[in-house]
């Protein structure tokens, strides 16, 4: 399998993670120090209290930005790398694009065109229709300790698939291509399925799913090559190598 990654974006977002995390911690410390040192009898107590509150809020936001980018771009293996490893063994007719197309993670191959939305969570998931849920956790809700909330993976996957499909139809109007959305979980979690709108896949499930899709709706070699040329051209444009 051929793998194309927007390394420029990865490097930039890793830098954002480092800076935002550092700034967030510093500003949080400043806010806490002010909170501990001010006294109600101080004539400027309310002003300092507002400054402290503002610092705590800004510090928390910066820390969250840093935490998000650390999880997605600095943690090793990254989520996209876990996905790539799960697909190991496919031949070069399969091509994976990370952050290079109108959707973040796109797989092209004889089985079709797939948009993957990635989730890194250790909690069980109930995939019921379009509404997926996890047991409530304050640490996941706030993104603390490297944990990520489930969010709306179905809506995200459908939106990205629609965006990519619209772009393909604009660039290749003569081709009838359907983009399929998939939600990929990097951890071997428990998933309870009840007619999910989008297939939820674990690392052990991906290759079997794609092989089944290849039997059911195989993409013609002519269309696959046309899409490959289009995707590579766009990847070069976005990275400035074309």
C-alpha positions as CSV (number, residue, x, y, z in Angstrom):
1,X,0.0,0.0,0.0
2,X,1.2,3.5,-0.8
3,X,1.0,6.0,2.0
4,X,1.1,9.8,1.5
5,X,1.2,12.1,4.5
6,X,1.2,15.9,4.7
7,X,4.4,16.0,6.7
8,X,4.5,19.8,6.6
9,X,1.1,19.9,8.4
10,X,2.2,17.3,10.9
11,X,5.4,19.3,11.8
12,X,3.4,22.6,12.1
13,X,0.7,21.1,14.3
14,X,3.3,19.4,16.5
15,X,4.9,22.9,17.0
16,X,1.4,24.3,17.8
17,X,1.0,21.6,20.4
18,X,4.3,22.4,22.1
19,X,3.7,26.2,22.1
20,X,0.0,26.0,23.2
21,X,0.8,23.5,25.9
22,X,3.6,25.6,27.3
23,X,1.6,28.9,27.1
24,X,-1.4,27.2,28.7
25,X,0.5,25.9,31.7
26,X,2.3,29.2,32.2
27,X,-1.0,31.2,32.0
28,X,-2.7,28.8,34.3
29,X,0.1,29.1,36.9
30,X,-0.1,32.9,36.7
31,X,-3.9,32.7,37.3
32,X,-3.6,30.4,40.2
33,X,-0.8,32.5,41.8
34,X,-2.9,35.7,41.5
35,X,-5.9,33.8,43.0
36,X,-3.8,32.7,46.0
37,X,-2.1,36.0,46.7
38,X,-5.0,38.5,46.4
39,X,-7.0,39.4,49.5
40,X,-10.5,40.8,49.7
41,X,-9.3,43.9,51.6
42,X,-7.2,44.9,48.6
43,X,-8.8,48.0,46.9
44,X,-8.2,46.4,43.5
45,X,-9.5,43.0,44.6
46,X,-12.2,42.8,41.9
47,X,-9.8,43.8,39.1
48,X,-7.2,41.2,40.2
49,X,-10.0,38.6,40.5
50,X,-11.1,39.3,37.0
51,X,-7.5,39.1,35.7
52,X,-7.1,35.8,37.5
53,X,-10.3,34.4,36.1
54,X,-9.4,35.5,32.6
55,X,-5.9,33.9,33.0
56,X,-7.5,30.6,34.1
57,X,-9.9,30.6,31.2
58,X,-7.3,31.5,28.6
59,X,-4.8,29.0,30.1
60,X,-7.4,26.2,30.0
61,X,-8.2,27.0,26.3
62,X,-4.6,27.1,25.3
63,X,-3.9,23.8,27.2
64,X,-6.9,22.2,25.4
65,X,-5.5,23.3,22.0
66,X,-2.1,21.9,22.9
67,X,-3.7,18.6,24.2
68,X,-5.7,18.1,21.0
69,X,-2.7,18.6,18.8
70,X,-0.5,16.4,21.0
71,X,-3.0,13.6,20.7
72,X,-3.4,13.9,17.0
73,X,0.0,14.9,15.7
74,X,2.7,14.2,18.4
75,X,1.6,11.0,20.1
76,X,3.4,7.9,18.8
77,X,2.1,6.0,17.1
78,X,-0.2,8.6,15.7
79,X,-3.8,7.6,15.0
80,X,-3.1,7.6,11.3
81,X,-0.1,5.3,11.8
82,X,-2.3,2.8,13.7
83,X,-4.7,2.9,10.7
84,X,-1.8,2.4,8.2
85,X,-0.6,-0.6,10.2
86,X,-4.0,-2.1,10.2
87,X,-4.0,-2.0,6.4
88,X,-0.5,-3.6,6.1
89,X,-0.5,-6.2,3.4
90,X,-2.5,-4.5,0.7
91,X,-0.8,-4.0,-2.6
92,X,0.1,-0.7,-4.3
93,X,-3.3,-0.4,-5.9
94,X,-4.4,0.9,-2.4
95,X,-3.4,4.4,-1.6
96,X,-3.8,6.2,1.7
97,X,-3.8,10.0,1.9
98,X,-3.5,11.8,5.2
99,X,-4.3,15.5,5.4
100,X,-3.8,16.0,1.6
101,X,-7.4,16.0,0.3
102,X,-10.7,17.6,1.1
103,X,-11.2,14.9,3.8
104,X,-8.5,14.2,6.4
105,X,-7.9,10.4,5.9
106,X,-8.8,8.9,2.5
107,X,-8.2,5.4,1.2
108,X,-8.4,4.7,-2.6
109,X,-8.3,1.2,-3.9
110,X,-10.1,-1.5,-5.9
111,X,-12.7,-1.6,-3.1
112,X,-13.6,2.0,-3.7
113,X,-13.0,5.4,-2.0
114,X,-13.3,5.6,1.8
115,X,-13.1,8.4,4.2
116,X,-11.9,7.4,7.7
117,X,-12.7,9.4,10.8
118,X,-10.4,8.4,13.6
119,X,-11.1,8.1,17.3
120,X,-8.7,7.3,20.1
121,X,-10.7,6.1,23.1
122,X,-10.5,3.3,25.6
123,X,-14.2,3.4,26.7
124,X,-16.9,1.2,25.2
125,X,-19.1,2.6,22.5
126,X,-22.7,2.1,21.7
127,X,-23.1,2.6,17.9
128,X,-26.9,3.0,17.6
129,X,-28.1,4.4,14.3
130,X,-26.6,7.9,13.9
131,X,-26.3,8.6,17.6
132,X,-23.3,7.0,19.2
133,X,-22.7,7.1,23.0
134,X,-20.1,6.3,25.7
135,X,-20.4,6.1,29.5
136,X,-20.0,9.7,30.8
137,X,-16.5,10.6,32.0
138,X,-15.5,14.1,33.2
139,X,-11.9,13.5,32.1
140,X,-13.0,12.6,28.5
141,X,-15.5,15.5,28.4
142,X,-12.7,18.0,29.3
143,X,-10.0,16.2,27.3
144,X,-7.9,15.6,30.4
145,X,-5.0,13.1,30.8
146,X,-4.8,12.6,27.1
147,X,-8.3,11.2,26.8
148,X,-10.6,12.2,24.0
149,X,-14.4,12.5,24.0
150,X,-16.4,10.6,21.3
151,X,-17.9,13.7,19.8
152,X,-20.1,13.1,16.7
153,X,-18.1,10.7,14.6
154,X,-21.1,9.9,12.4
155,X,-21.8,13.5,11.5
156,X,-18.1,14.1,10.9
157,X,-17.7,11.1,8.7
158,X,-20.8,11.9,6.6
159,X,-19.7,15.5,6.3
160,X,-16.2,14.7,5.2
161,X,-17.4,12.0,2.7
162,X,-19.9,14.4,1.2
163,X,-17.2,17.1,0.9
164,X,-14.8,14.7,-0.8
165,X,-17.5,13.3,-3.1
166,X,-18.6,16.8,-4.2
167,X,-15.0,17.7,-5.0
168,X,-14.5,14.5,-7.0
169,X,-17.6,15.2,-9.0
170,X,-16.4,18.8,-9.7
171,X,-13.0,17.6,-10.9
172,X,-14.2,14.4,-12.7
173,X,-17.8,15.1,-13.7
174,X,-17.9,12.2,-16.1
175,X,-17.2,9.6,-13.3
176,X,-19.9,8.3,-11.0
177,X,-17.9,7.7,-7.7
178,X,-19.4,7.1,-4.3
179,X,-17.4,7.9,-1.2
180,X,-18.0,5.7,1.8
181,X,-17.6,7.0,5.3
182,X,-16.0,4.8,8.0
183,X,-15.2,5.4,11.7
184,X,-12.0,3.8,12.9
185,X,-11.2,3.2,16.5
186,X,-7.5,2.9,17.3
187,X,-8.0,0.8,20.5
188,X,-9.6,-2.6,20.7
189,X,-12.7,-1.4,22.6
190,X,-16.1,-3.0,23.0
191,X,-18.6,-1.8,20.4
192,X,-22.3,-2.5,20.6
193,X,-23.9,-2.1,17.2
194,X,-27.5,-1.5,16.4
195,X,-27.9,-0.6,12.7
196,X,-25.1,2.0,12.7
197,X,-25.4,4.6,9.9
198,X,-21.6,4.5,9.4
199,X,-19.6,1.3,10.0
200,X,-17.5,1.4,13.2
201,X,-14.3,-0.5,12.7
202,X,-11.5,-1.8,15.0
203,X,-7.9,-2.4,13.8
204,X,-8.7,-6.1,13.4
205,X,-11.8,-5.5,11.3
206,X,-10.5,-3.1,8.6
207,X,-8.9,-5.5,6.1
208,X,-11.9,-7.9,6.2
209,X,-14.3,-5.1,5.7
210,X,-12.4,-3.7,2.7
211,X,-12.1,-7.2,1.1
212,X,-15.8,-7.7,1.5
213,X,-16.5,-4.3,-0.1
214,X,-14.1,-5.2,-3.0
215,X,-16.2,-8.2,-3.7
216,X,-19.5,-6.3,-3.5
217,X,-18.7,-3.1,-5.3
218,X,-15.3,-3.2,-7.1
219,X,-14.0,0.0,-8.5
220,X,-13.0,-0.3,-12.1
221,X,-9.2,0.0,-12.9
222,X,-9.8,2.9,-15.2
223,X,-11.7,4.9,-12.6
224,X,-9.2,4.0,-9.9
225,X,-6.3,5.3,-12.0
226,X,-8.2,8.5,-12.8
227,X,-8.8,9.0,-9.1
228,X,-5.2,8.2,-8.3
229,X,-3.9,10.8,-10.7
230,X,-6.4,13.4,-9.3
231,X,-5.5,12.6,-5.7
232,X,-1.7,12.8,-6.3
233,X,-2.0,16.0,-8.2
234,X,-4.0,17.6,-5.3
235,X,-1.5,16.2,-2.8
236,X,1.4,17.8,-4.6
237,X,-0.5,21.1,-4.9
238,X,-1.2,21.2,-1.1
239,X,2.4,20.4,-0.2
240,X,3.9,22.7,-2.8
241,X,5.8,19.9,-4.5
242,X,3.9,19.9,-7.8
